[in-house]
């Protein structure tokens, strides 16, 4: 498994608040995918996992408003080589009414021992119809869903069954003081930012390396669950 990271430079055509950034970038990526028959099918039929994730605009704006006519960068990651190649070839020059892509380059993130991770964009756990998970689920249930989501992504991606009797992490911490909102298809979702100390066993390390390119939990193709990593 290889994680690819594309660095995508954008010029904004209008100002965008932080909670709409993921959705607006997602619209540009979806538009790009839909221009090729192969990836149009991929976009329409990949209901569970699309195996890519991206962060928000950089540099960060302290007031949470990304400015019209200003240049920003996002990082787009995937574990699919063909998808990385397609975005590399097709994104530059792509534009919507919100933004224009002006350049793309790519690198490989090598697999090394991961000592610590932070989520730079909120992790989303869908809990329909009840809403935000903290109002209805325990932390233990959240952790179970996080574990199951990673294992299922790994199985779907590799076709391999992973034994589930291992320690995933030594510590998990919620670092936001209140829920973080993101927009998605006309609704507002609430998420959290995490700090995790991965366990040292191979299974845990493999899952978190994969998660660098797929994101944690759900709505990854809407820019949720993007990870900052610290090598050991």
C-alpha positions in Angstrom: 0.0 0.0 0.0 1.3 3.5 -0.9 -0.1 6.8 0.2 0.1 9.6 -2.4 -0.2 13.3 -1.5 -1.0 15.9 -4.1 -0.5 19.6 -3.2 -3.1 21.6 -5.0 -2.9 25.4 -5.3 -6.1 27.4 -5.6 -7.3 30.9 -6.2 -10.6 31.7 -4.5 -13.2 33.5 -6.6 -15.2 34.4 -3.4 -14.7 34.3 0.3 -15.5 31.0 2.0 -16.1 30.4 5.7 -14.1 27.5 7.2 -17.1 25.3 7.7 -18.0 25.4 4.0 -14.4 24.8 2.8 -14.5 21.0 2.6 -17.8 21.0 0.7 -16.7 23.6 -1.8 -13.4 21.8 -2.5 -15.4 18.6 -2.8 -17.5 20.1 -5.5 -14.4 20.9 -7.6 -13.1 17.4 -7.1 -16.4 15.8 -8.0 -16.6 18.0 -11.1 -13.2 16.8 -12.2 -14.1 13.1 -11.6 -17.3 13.4 -13.6 -15.5 14.5 -16.7 -14.1 11.0 -17.3 -16.5 8.1 -17.9 -14.5 5.8 -15.7 -14.4 8.2 -12.7 -18.0 9.2 -13.3 -18.9 5.7 -12.5 -16.5 5.6 -9.6 -18.1 8.8 -8.2 -21.6 7.6 -8.6 -21.2 4.0 -7.4 -18.6 4.3 -4.6 -21.1 4.9 -1.8 -19.1 3.7 1.1 -15.4 4.6 0.6 -13.7 6.6 -2.2 -10.3 6.2 -0.6 -9.2 9.8 -0.8 -9.3 12.7 1.7 -8.1 16.3 1.8 -7.5 19.1 4.3 -8.7 22.6 4.3 -7.1 25.7 2.9 -3.6 26.8 4.0 -2.6 29.3 5.3 -5.2 29.2 8.0 -7.2 32.4 8.6 -7.6 33.3 12.2 -11.2 34.6 11.7 -12.2 31.5 9.8 -12.9 33.3 6.5 -10.8 32.4 3.5 -10.5 35.4 1.2 -11.6 36.1 -2.3 -8.7 36.5 -4.8 -6.2 35.0 -2.4 -4.1 31.9 -3.1 -4.3 28.9 -0.9 -3.1 25.3 -0.9 -4.9 22.0 0.0 -3.3 18.6 0.4 -5.2 15.7 -1.3 -4.3 12.2 -0.4 -5.2 8.8 -1.7 -4.2 5.2 -1.6 -5.2 4.7 -5.2 -2.4 5.1 -7.7 -4.7 5.6 -10.7 -6.8 8.2 -8.8 -3.6 10.1 -7.9 -2.5 10.1 -11.5 -5.9 11.2 -12.7 -6.1 14.1 -10.3 -2.5 15.1 -11.1 -3.3 15.2 -14.8 -6.8 16.7 -14.6 -7.0 19.1 -11.7 -4.8 22.0 -12.9 -7.0 24.6 -14.6 -10.2 23.1 -13.2 -12.6 25.7 -11.8 -16.0 26.2 -10.2 -17.8 29.4 -9.3 -16.0 29.3 -6.0 -12.3 28.6 -6.9 -9.8 27.8 -9.6 -7.0 25.2 -9.4 -3.8 26.8 -10.6 -1.2 24.0 -10.0 -0.7 20.5 -8.7 2.3 18.4 -7.7 2.7 15.0 -6.0 4.8 13.1 -3.6 4.7 9.7 -1.9 4.4 9.5 1.9 6.6 6.5 3.0 5.5 4.1 5.6 7.4 4.7 8.8 6.6 4.2 12.5 3.8 6.6 13.4 4.3 8.0 16.9 1.3 10.4 17.0 -1.5 11.7 14.9 -3.8 14.7 15.0 -6.9 15.3 12.8 -6.6 18.7 11.1 -10.3 18.5 9.8 -13.2 17.2 12.0 -13.9 13.5 12.2 -17.6 12.8 11.5 -19.5 9.9 13.0 -22.9 9.7 11.3 -25.6 8.9 13.8 -28.8 9.2 11.9 -31.5 10.2 12.8 -30.3 11.2 16.3 -27.7 13.7 15.2 -24.4 14.5 17.0 -23.0 11.3 18.5 -22.2 12.8 21.9 -25.9 13.3 22.5 -26.6 9.6 22.1 -23.5 7.4 22.2 -20.8 6.7 24.7 -17.1 7.3 24.1 -16.6 3.5 24.1 -19.2 3.3 21.3 -17.4 6.0 19.4 -14.1 4.1 19.7 -15.7 0.9 18.5 -17.1 2.7 15.4 -13.6 4.2 14.8 -12.0 0.8 15.0 -14.6 -1.0 12.8 -14.4 1.7 10.2 -10.6 1.4 9.8 -10.8 -2.4 9.6 -13.6 -2.3 7.1 -11.7 0.2 4.9 -8.6 -2.0 5.1 -10.6 -5.1 4.1 -12.4 -3.3 1.2 -9.1 -1.9 0.0 -6.9 -4.9 0.2 -9.3 -7.9 0.2 -7.5 -9.2 3.3 -9.1 -10.1 6.5 -7.5 -8.6 9.6 -7.6 -10.2 13.0 -9.3 -7.8 15.3 -7.8 -8.8 18.7 -5.1 -6.1 18.8 -4.6 -2.8 20.5 -5.3 0.1 18.1 -3.9 2.9 20.1 -2.4 3.7 23.5 -4.3 7.0 23.9 -7.1 8.9 22.3 -8.0 12.5 23.2 -10.7 14.9 22.0 -9.0 18.2 21.6 -12.0 20.4 20.6 -13.9 22.2 23.4 -17.1 22.2 21.4 -18.4 20.5 18.3 -17.0 21.7 15.0 -19.5 22.2 12.2 -19.1 21.3 8.5 -21.7 21.7 5.8 -22.8 18.8 3.6 -25.6 18.7 1.0 -27.6 21.4 2.7 -27.2 20.2 6.2 -24.7 20.9 9.0 -22.8 18.0 10.5 -20.9 18.2 13.8 -17.5 16.6 14.3 -14.5 16.5 16.6 -10.7 16.8 16.4 -8.6 14.0 17.8 -5.1 13.3 19.1 -4.2 9.7 19.0 -1.1 7.8 20.1 -1.1 4.7 17.9 -0.1 1.3 19.3 3.2 -0.1 18.2 2.0 -3.4 16.7 2.0 -3.9 13.0 -1.8 -4.1 12.5 -2.3 -0.7 14.2 0.5 0.9 12.3 -0.8 -0.5 9.0 -4.3 0.9 9.7 -3.1 4.4 10.6 -0.7 4.5 7.6 -3.7 3.6 5.4 -5.7 6.3 7.2 -3.2 9.0 6.1 -4.6 8.4 2.6 -8.3 7.6 3.4 -9.1 9.7 6.5 -10.6 8.7 9.8 -14.3 7.7 10.1 -16.8 9.1 7.6 -17.3 11.9 5.0 -13.6 11.7 3.9 -14.4 12.7 0.4 -16.0 15.8 1.8 -12.6 16.6 3.5 -13.3 15.2 7.0 -10.8 13.2 9.1 -7.6 14.4 7.5 -4.5 13.4 9.6 -1.3 15.2 10.5 1.3 12.6 11.4 4.4 12.6 13.5 7.0 10.0 12.8 8.6 8.0 15.7 
